[in-house]
Amino acid sequence: MRTLENAYALIIGVDNEQKTDIFLKDARAFYNVLSDKQLCGYKKENITLLLDKDATSENIVCALDNYIKKMDSNSSFLLFYSGHGGYYEGRSYLLPYLASSTNLVFGKDLREKLSKMKSKRIFILFDCCHSGGFFEDNKDDIIIQAVSNSTQTQSVIQASNLEGMAQEIDDEQGMVIMASSQSNERSWARGTCSIFTESLIEAFKAENLKQKHFLVDEYVRTVETANYVFERTPKKFMELKKMDNENIVKGGEQIIREKMQMPYANLQMSSDFAICYIPEELKSKISTKKFPKANQKTEDIVLKSNNTQTWERNEGNNLLLFLHGFSGESKDTFGNIPTMLQSDSNFDGWAMKPLGYSPIVQPKLGKDIWGAILDVDKIAGYLKTSIQCKFKDYDRIAIVAHSLGGLVAQKTILFLDDDNRNRISHLIMFGTPSNGISPEVLTKQWNKKYSEMSNEGNFITSLRTEWKETFNDKYPFKLKIAASSEDEYVSVDSCHKPFDKKYCEFVDGKHLMMVKPKDDKDDAYLLILNTLTGSKFFNQYTNKEEINLTLGKYDTVVNELLPKKDDLDKRGLTQLIFALEGLERKDEVYDILNNHPIAQSNTDLMGIIGGRHKRDYLKTYSYKSSKLSHEYYSKALQISVENEVYSQIYYHAINLAFLSIVTDPETGKSEMKKYANQALEATQHCDDNIWKYATVAEANMYLGNLETSKEFYIKASENIPIREKLSMHTNAYAGYVALTNKEDDEFTQFLKAQLLS
């Protein structure tokens, strides 16, 4: 039998004679699955189970002290508490058996104990009644717990709950903490367990792993557990709502009146550590093929982070909070913007922090541009609680958000009560898909992978409806919405459409680079600076012709650029060609390409134009865009072949292979293979670099040589920025799915592990 020699657990169930028994059932059920050697493999002597009368404050402290002595740096520790919690005299607490005001288990004291443990592999689980949801009384704001004080009896007000406790004990060093629900929600039960504990037990039994074709190793880990519980608990809640009302009455109210039960978790996890074994029955699924960077066993899977960056500043009455998107890191997404702002005396009174959540909050999708809507709700819950608890002493909070971080910010603001919402002074969003993504793009580019992001889906339509009803374009904070015409993922329409044009601006740069300024004259930096200081924003780098092209003002661009076409550089010529195409003046386009001294036989320029049409096609799936992209790449390839410029040959050929299969999966395979072979042959004449490796990898993928493809994707992606990895993944994933119609198999899992981490 397998046993985890160095894993310890403290399981507490406290009913306090309320005669619901659900807390004790939760604790027993969790103990049973943890100690089962066919399942989790904890040694019984390493688990302390404290139920009701045994769950005194003294026994809880004694158990923690015992583990502090036993554990070493390689140990793991799990704390499970099912009972009541609350807020007393400004401090969060857990309720031990027959508690009084002198023996509550306060968050500060618990944090002190946990900090003494040599291991940082700590997993804390709170399944607690929020707002009295398990009581047969209807006093939602009070825990019915007598607190002795001489001859007086007091009631302990539950002003905040286990989210506050979680933030009090969180050392932001990687421990994982989960609570069963948000502070404005109740925790519910059915059958023999609460739905949160049910979900936990299923995760510890690896129910979420049973459908996988293979497993990386023999362990259940923290992140997949957190994600499963976040997914399953709300689903179980909705199942409860559908049940007969007579069976779901709790505390004198019907669950049908409740909106949701969404767990809470701290989200700055630094490692994804093993917490138990997978069940014996799943051992046959462990893969012998080790993916890159994913072959750890008992050691943590540690995420890369930029902890060496120290721009975070705590001093000040106001807080400037940087909220990154799902493809970024908390401390490097915004480049040197925070340090530049700190050098400006206007911000002497502002603390500056990243939100601090880790990209592993959505490992199911990988470190991709898009994440699940569940992740947006999850992080919004975390941010809401941070504003209410962790950041409660700041008078004003300004939020600067990038990409899906902007959706998180919008959801958070809607979650907040009036008092906390009025503390939000500014909201500045860059590249946020506030109006979602068109169904056509989701279907064709992503094979419906991100269907929840549809602009016709419930999430986006509900968000827009609630935002409109709440604010109606009259905001208690200053608002700015920034889009880029160069953004390859988020359209200007998705960024700007939900908001009045007076709030909308343009900045320079592609999706991941628009918030990484070159200097203090950069658009993004100036937009933040001027919005926060109340100055007027003037675009410095954003080209007005680019904006007019994006807005379809082709006449304006042609009237401006055509008279001076002989003096234009490559960028100006590209804009002029796009505008002429928009007006269907193709003869003039070809005249420029054939006769202009810069454009004549310039395959690089043709590739740039072809690439812009390709990106437009991937945003809109316009037939016109795909046709134009194919034309420009084909013309460029022909010229490159005639002049034997091999680096240009493989560049244009691999793009034509991609277009052939993505635009026409049914009949494009022969063209795809022709161009893939042409690209491969050309690479043999070129020096090694990441794009040569990526081309060899992609071409071999199209030709069915998947092992060779993997080998070169590994070479291409070693020690390169995430922007380049994402570019490789976009082509590889879209091309592979179009070719095979498989969006989740061993090869796509490899692509995710190698290119999205």
KOLMAR-622067 format. One record per residue (C-alpha): x, z, y. Coordinates in steps of 0.2 Angstrom, whole numbers, plus 5000, padded with zeros to 4 digits. Layout:
BEGIN
XZY...
END
This chain:
BEGIN
500050005000500649975018500850115030501350115048502750245048502950265066501150245073500150405079498350425085497350555093495450535090494250645100492350655099491350775110489450795109489350965118487851005109486750865117486150825099486450635101487850635088488350465093490050525100490450605084489950455074491050345085492550455082492250465063492050285061493650245071494650375061494050295045494550115049496250175057496750275041496150145028497750075020496849915016496449895034497549965048498750065038498950225049499650375039498250515039499550645043499950545059498150555065497350705073495450705073494550825085492650835084491550935095492051125092493751075088493950965104494351105116495451075130496751185122496751085106496850925115498350975125499151055109498950885100499750785114501250915115501450895096501550705098502750715112503950805101503750685086503750515094505350415098505550255108504950145093503350245091501650185096500250305102498350275102497150395111495250365107493950475116492150465114491150585125490750615143491850595159491650615177492350655194492550835200493350895217494150725220494850715202494350615187494150715170493650705152492450835146493050945132491951055121490951185131491951145147492051245163492751195180494451285174494751185158494251005161495550875155496050795172496750625173498250685182498650805168498450675155499550555164500950695165500750715146500850535142502350505154503350625143503150515127504750415124503750265119502950145131501750075117500250175122498450115120497050225128495250195123493750275132492050255125491050365137489350385144489250305162487850375173487050475158486650325148486550425131485550575138483650595135483550645153483350525168484550605180485750465181486950535194487250705186488150755170487050895163488451015160488451195165489951245174490151435174490651515191490351705190488451715190488151535197487851375188488451215195488151035191489650915190489250755200489750595192490250505207491550395198491850375180493150315167493750175177494350305190495150405176496050245169496750215186497350395188498350395171498950215173500850215176500850025179502250015166501349925152500150055144498549975139496950065145495150015141493450095145491750045138490949995154491049975173490650125184488950055189488450015171487950125156488650125139487450085125487350115106486450045091486450105073487850215069489050175083489050125102489249945104490949965112491650055097490849935085491749795094493449895093493249925075492849735072494449695082495449825072494749745056495449575063493649495063494249385077495749325066494749285050494249105056496049055061496948945049498549035050499249195058500949225067501249395059500449535050499849635065498349665076499049665094498449745110497949585120496949505107496049665104495649685122495049505123493949525108493149685114492849605131491949455123490949555109490349705119489249595132488649495117488049645108487249715124486249555126485749565108485049745112484049675126483249555114482649695102480949775103480849885118480350035107482050035099483150025114482450165125483850275132483750405145481950365149482350185153482350025144483949925142482949765147483149825165485049835163486049695169487649705158488849815149490649745153492149845148493549895160495349875157496949885167497749715167499549735172500049745153501949705151501949685133500849635118501249765105500649785088499449925085498949905067499149795052497949655048496849685033497649655016496449505013497149405027499049415022498949245014498649165031500249225038501149065043502949035037503148915053503749025067503248955084504548975098504449135106503149205095504049265079504249445084503649575071503649765076504449725092503449695107502949525113503649555131503049445145504149375158503949455174504849455191505049645192506649625201505749555216505449705228504349635242502949755238502749875253501650035252501750095270500250065282498450095284497949915280498249825264498649635262498249595244498949445235497849385221498649245210497849115199497949115180499449005180500549115190501349285191500849425202502449435212503049255213501549145215501649155234503449125235504249205251502649225261502549415259504449435265504149325279502649415285503549585283504849515296503449495308503049645319501249605319501149665301502049835303500449925299500049825284500549875266500749725255500449715236500149595222498549635212499749655197498649585183499649495170499349315164499049385146497349435151496849265145498049225130496549135121496748995133498649015136499449015153498448865159497748815175495948865170495449025161493749075153492449135165492449305155494249325162493549305180492349435177493649545168494849535183493449555196493049715188494849775188494949725207493349805211493949965204495649955212494749935229493650085225494950195218496850145219496650065236495350195243496450255257496750095265495550065281495549875279495949755265496449575267496449465252497449305250497049215234497649055225496648945212495549055201496049205210494849145223493449155211493949325206493949375224492249305227491549395212492349555217491649555235489949525227490149675215490649795229489449915237489149895256490450025261491849955251491349775256491449815274493249865271493649685267494349615283494949435278494749315263495949165263495849055248496948915242496548785230495048875223493748775213492248865221491048725216491748705199492248545190491148395186490548385169491248215167493048275170492748425158492148315144493448175146495048265152494848435144493648385129492448515135493748655133493248735150491448695150491048865159491948795174490548655176489848635193488148625184488448775173487748955175489249035181489648925196487748895201487449085200488949125210488549005223486749065224487149245225488549205238487249105249485949245247487149385251488049305266487149145272488749085281488749245291490249345284490849525288492649465286493649325292493549175280494749025278494648895263496148785261496248625251497548495248497348315246498848315234498048445223498048375205496848495198495548555211494648425222494348445240492548435237492548585225493648685237492648655253490848605249490148775247490648825264490348775282491648655288492248785302492948885288493848745280495648685282496948575274498748615269500148525261500748525243500148505225499148645216500548765211501648725226500448745241500748925242502648915241503148875259504748795263504948895279503948985293503248815299502348775283500548755283500048885271501149025279500448975296498648975290498849155283499849215299498649145311497049195302497649375301498249385319496749285326497749145332497248955331497848865316498748695318499348595303501148565304501548465288499848405282499748225286498148175295498148005286498148105269496648195275495748045281496047955264495348115255493848105266493647915264494047875282494947715276494647615293495447755303497047755292497147565292496947555311498247685313499547615301499347435299499947385316501647475312501747435294503547365296504147535302503347635289504247735275503747745257502447885260501647785275501647625264500747725250499447785262499147615269498947535252497747665247496647635263496747445260496147465242494747575248494147435259494447315245495747215255496847175239497647025246498447125260498947255247499947125237500647045252501447215256502047245238502847065238503547055255503847225263505747265263505447435256504047395244504747225237505147255219505147445222504547505205504647685210503347655224502247565212502447715200501947835214500347725218499947715199500147905197499047935212497647825204498047915187497748085195496148025203495547955187495848125178494848205192493448085193493547975178493247825189493447655180494147585196495547715197496047685179496047495181497147515197498347635189498547525174498847375186500247465196501147535181501047365172501747275187503147405189503547405170503747215171504947215185505947365177506147255161506647105171508047205180508447315164508147485174507847585158507447755166505947665175505547575159505247735149504347815164503047675166502847635148502447815143501147825157500347665150500347735133499447885140498147785149497847665134497247815123496447925136495447785144494947705128495147805113494247685102495247525105496747585114497847635099498747475097499247465115499647655115500847625100501647465109502047565125502647715115503847615105504447525121504747695130505647765115506847615114507247635133507647815132509147765120510047685135509747845147510648005150509848165144508648255155507048355154505948195157506848095144506548235132504748245137504548055135505348055118504148205113502648115119503047945112503348025095501648115096500747955099501747875084501248025072502948095071502448275076503948375069505048265080503848285094503948475093505848465093505948365109504548475118505648625114507148535122506148475137505448645141506948755140507248855156506148755167504748805179502948825174502448675186503448555175502848635159501048615165501348435169502048405151500548505143499248405153499848235147500248305129498548395127497448255134498348125125498348215108496448265109496048085114497048015099496448145086494848225093495648395088495748525102496248675091497448635077499248685073499948555085498948605100499348785096501148735096500948655113500148805120501448925113502848815120502248745136501048875143502049035141
END
